[in-house]
């Protein structure tokens, strides 16, 4: 987990609803691994989370998550991600979110994707806007104990998704869908 150790966000800014990056540097790799293992171990058809690794060439630079609760009924997914700080600002965040949204809409047959970002997080909000997300309310949250964070919630309907010019190559979908209890028919 050298990517997490390299730094994910500036000191003093918490872009995550669960402040998992606030750990001693020597604890961050194990905490990161535990978070991913816990998500895998606790995934069921009713509530699941998929963590996709993000590489630039052979260099691991971050993670893109796709999760859902009550997907069989709601057909709604949520996204989250992190990138090593030294690769911020080059379009990779948009590309990785685009990939999981394509997967959710085209393979899992989701109707809606949701996301959230602190109102000060212009980069994340910019990615959302560029993909067609619409604002879905601003809420006061406590992402860090004792602190208030103003959070912009966002919503993307499949028919409003601004698609890229590239295609997504998906492998292993059948086994994943079966494990998550997602029917593979087009009906």
BANUKOL-878651 format. One record per residue (C-alpha): residue number from 0; residue in three letters; x, y, z; chain. Coordinates in nm, 3 decimals. Layout:
BANUKOL-878651
- num	residu	X	Y	Z	chaine
- NUM	ALA	X	Y	Z	A
...
end
This chain:
BANUKOL-878651
- num	residu	X	Y	Z	chaine
- 0	UNK	0.000	0.000	0.000	A
- 1	UNK	0.279	0.237	-0.092	A
- 2	UNK	0.025	0.443	-0.288	A
- 3	UNK	-0.165	0.531	0.031	A
- 4	UNK	0.159	0.602	0.216	A
- 5	UNK	0.263	0.848	-0.057	A
- 6	UNK	-0.023	1.080	0.043	A
- 7	UNK	-0.379	1.108	-0.082	A
- 8	UNK	-0.486	1.459	0.017	A
- 9	UNK	-0.338	1.771	0.173	A
- 10	UNK	-0.289	1.767	0.550	A
- 11	UNK	-0.587	1.919	0.730	A
- 12	UNK	-0.837	1.859	0.447	A
- 13	UNK	-1.062	1.555	0.482	A
- 14	UNK	-1.230	1.464	0.151	A
- 15	UNK	-1.373	1.135	0.282	A
- 16	UNK	-1.689	1.069	0.482	A
- 17	UNK	-1.494	0.807	0.679	A
- 18	UNK	-1.158	0.963	0.778	A
- 19	UNK	-0.959	0.642	0.719	A
- 20	UNK	-0.653	0.837	0.603	A
- 21	UNK	-0.609	0.990	0.947	A
- 22	UNK	-0.370	0.730	1.073	A
- 23	UNK	-0.005	0.725	1.159	A
- 24	UNK	0.192	0.672	0.837	A
- 25	UNK	0.310	0.331	0.956	A
- 26	UNK	-0.055	0.224	1.017	A
- 27	UNK	-0.202	0.349	0.689	A
- 28	UNK	-0.112	0.046	0.471	A
- 29	UNK	-0.270	-0.203	0.714	A
- 30	UNK	-0.576	0.021	0.764	A
- 31	UNK	-0.620	0.049	0.386	A
- 32	UNK	-0.596	-0.327	0.341	A
- 33	UNK	-0.841	-0.390	0.627	A
- 34	UNK	-1.092	-0.151	0.471	A
- 35	UNK	-1.080	-0.340	0.139	A
- 36	UNK	-1.089	-0.686	0.302	A
- 37	UNK	-1.381	-0.582	0.525	A
- 38	UNK	-1.578	-0.461	0.224	A
- 39	UNK	-1.517	-0.791	0.044	A
- 40	UNK	-1.599	-1.004	0.347	A
- 41	UNK	-1.921	-0.816	0.426	A
- 42	UNK	-2.058	-0.801	0.069	A
- 43	UNK	-2.395	-0.967	0.018	A
- 44	UNK	-2.661	-0.929	-0.251	A
- 45	UNK	-2.839	-0.679	-0.023	A
- 46	UNK	-2.535	-0.459	0.049	A
- 47	UNK	-2.209	-0.474	-0.144	A
- 48	UNK	-1.895	-0.281	-0.228	A
- 49	UNK	-1.650	-0.348	-0.509	A
- 50	UNK	-1.299	-0.200	-0.491	A
- 51	UNK	-1.116	-0.166	-0.820	A
- 52	UNK	-0.742	-0.101	-0.830	A
- 53	UNK	-0.619	0.184	-1.049	A
- 54	UNK	-0.284	0.159	-1.223	A
- 55	UNK	-0.090	0.397	-1.442	A
- 56	UNK	0.119	0.156	-1.642	A
- 57	UNK	0.257	-0.082	-1.380	A
- 58	UNK	0.231	0.178	-1.102	A
- 59	UNK	-0.059	0.135	-0.856	A
- 60	UNK	-0.200	0.483	-0.790	A
- 61	UNK	-0.537	0.440	-0.620	A
- 62	UNK	-0.877	0.276	-0.585	A
- 63	UNK	-1.224	0.327	-0.730	A
- 64	UNK	-1.522	0.191	-0.536	A
- 65	UNK	-1.870	0.100	-0.652	A
- 66	UNK	-2.125	0.009	-0.386	A
- 67	UNK	-2.496	-0.041	-0.338	A
- 68	UNK	-2.754	-0.118	-0.076	A
- 69	UNK	-3.087	-0.268	-0.184	A
- 70	UNK	-2.967	-0.276	-0.544	A
- 71	UNK	-3.225	-0.536	-0.651	A
- 72	UNK	-3.500	-0.284	-0.577	A
- 73	UNK	-3.336	0.058	-0.603	A
- 74	UNK	-3.099	0.000	-0.898	A
- 75	UNK	-2.878	0.272	-0.747	A
- 76	UNK	-2.501	0.264	-0.701	A
- 77	UNK	-2.267	0.490	-0.511	A
- 78	UNK	-1.909	0.572	-0.603	A
- 79	UNK	-1.601	0.667	-0.406	A
- 80	UNK	-1.233	0.684	-0.485	A
- 81	UNK	-0.888	0.786	-0.382	A
- 82	UNK	-0.576	0.862	-0.579	A
- 83	UNK	-0.219	0.918	-0.480	A
- 84	UNK	-0.175	1.294	-0.446	A
- 85	UNK	0.106	1.314	-0.704	A
- 86	UNK	-0.133	1.199	-0.982	A
- 87	UNK	-0.415	1.443	-0.900	A
- 88	UNK	-0.521	1.686	-1.169	A
- 89	UNK	-0.447	1.484	-1.484	A
- 90	UNK	-0.793	1.345	-1.564	A
- 91	UNK	-0.741	1.003	-1.409	A
- 92	UNK	-1.013	1.063	-1.145	A
- 93	UNK	-1.268	1.133	-1.417	A
- 94	UNK	-1.160	0.832	-1.621	A
- 95	UNK	-1.184	0.587	-1.331	A
- 96	UNK	-1.526	0.715	-1.220	A
- 97	UNK	-1.645	0.700	-1.582	A
- 98	UNK	-1.536	0.336	-1.601	A
- 99	UNK	-1.736	0.225	-1.296	A
- 100	UNK	-2.040	0.424	-1.407	A
- 101	UNK	-2.031	0.254	-1.748	A
- 102	UNK	-2.003	-0.080	-1.569	A
- 103	UNK	-2.296	0.005	-1.340	A
- 104	UNK	-2.527	0.128	-1.616	A
- 105	UNK	-2.436	-0.111	-1.898	A
- 106	UNK	-2.353	-0.435	-1.717	A
- 107	UNK	-2.533	-0.415	-1.383	A
- 108	UNK	-2.835	-0.230	-1.531	A
- 109	UNK	-2.834	0.043	-1.266	A
- 110	UNK	-3.072	0.334	-1.319	A
- 111	UNK	-2.898	0.589	-1.097	A
- 112	UNK	-2.556	0.667	-0.954	A
- 113	UNK	-2.500	0.888	-0.651	A
- 114	UNK	-2.193	1.054	-0.509	A
- 115	UNK	-2.099	1.317	-0.256	A
- 116	UNK	-1.820	1.565	-0.201	A
- 117	UNK	-1.732	1.833	0.049	A
- 118	UNK	-1.844	2.167	-0.096	A
- 119	UNK	-1.481	2.285	-0.097	A
- 120	UNK	-1.371	1.985	-0.311	A
- 121	UNK	-1.386	2.153	-0.652	A
- 122	UNK	-1.198	1.870	-0.823	A
- 123	UNK	-1.445	1.600	-0.722	A
- 124	UNK	-1.744	1.823	-0.793	A
- 125	UNK	-1.594	1.906	-1.134	A
- 126	UNK	-1.567	1.538	-1.222	A
- 127	UNK	-1.930	1.489	-1.123	A
- 128	UNK	-2.051	1.784	-1.328	A
- 129	UNK	-1.851	1.674	-1.634	A
- 130	UNK	-2.026	1.334	-1.627	A
- 131	UNK	-2.378	1.477	-1.600	A
- 132	UNK	-2.443	1.450	-1.224	A
- 133	UNK	-2.699	1.694	-1.087	A
- 134	UNK	-2.694	1.851	-0.739	A
- 135	UNK	-2.913	1.660	-0.493	A
- 136	UNK	-2.895	1.877	-0.180	A
- 137	UNK	-2.634	2.011	0.058	A
- 138	UNK	-2.617	1.853	0.401	A
- 139	UNK	-2.419	1.915	0.718	A
- 140	UNK	-2.219	1.609	0.815	A
- 141	UNK	-1.956	1.529	1.075	A
- 142	UNK	-1.684	1.360	0.873	A
- 143	UNK	-1.433	1.427	1.150	A
- 144	UNK	-1.532	1.418	1.518	A
- 145	UNK	-1.625	1.763	1.641	A
- 146	UNK	-1.617	1.925	1.295	A
- 147	UNK	-1.897	2.015	1.053	A
- 148	UNK	-1.851	1.949	0.682	A
- 149	UNK	-2.090	2.092	0.424	A
- 150	UNK	-2.148	1.807	0.178	A
- 151	UNK	-2.291	1.831	-0.173	A
- 152	UNK	-2.490	1.521	-0.265	A
- 153	UNK	-2.510	1.440	-0.637	A
- 154	UNK	-2.729	1.219	-0.854	A
- 155	UNK	-2.680	1.085	-1.207	A
- 156	UNK	-2.959	0.916	-1.401	A
- 157	UNK	-2.843	0.674	-1.672	A
- 158	UNK	-3.009	0.883	-1.945	A
- 159	UNK	-2.812	1.196	-1.833	A
- 160	UNK	-2.470	1.027	-1.830	A
- 161	UNK	-2.220	1.208	-2.053	A
- 162	UNK	-2.040	0.914	-2.210	A
- 163	UNK	-1.675	0.909	-2.316	A
- 164	UNK	-1.550	0.834	-2.665	A
- 165	UNK	-1.372	0.519	-2.545	A
- 166	UNK	-1.516	0.173	-2.471	A
- 167	UNK	-1.485	-0.023	-2.149	A
- 168	UNK	-1.349	-0.380	-2.157	A
- 169	UNK	-1.508	-0.584	-1.874	A
- 170	UNK	-1.387	-0.927	-1.766	A
- 171	UNK	-1.520	-1.148	-1.487	A
- 172	UNK	-1.862	-0.987	-1.485	A
- 173	UNK	-2.069	-1.307	-1.481	A
- 174	UNK	-1.913	-1.437	-1.160	A
- 175	UNK	-1.937	-1.097	-0.992	A
- 176	UNK	-2.301	-1.049	-1.089	A
- 177	UNK	-2.392	-1.398	-0.969	A
- 178	UNK	-2.216	-1.339	-0.636	A
- 179	UNK	-2.402	-1.008	-0.592	A
- 180	UNK	-2.738	-1.165	-0.685	A
- 181	UNK	-2.779	-0.951	-0.996	A
- 182	UNK	-2.982	-1.123	-1.272	A
- 183	UNK	-2.793	-1.151	-1.599	A
- 184	UNK	-3.094	-1.135	-1.829	A
- 185	UNK	-3.181	-0.815	-2.014	A
- 186	UNK	-3.537	-0.810	-1.875	A
end
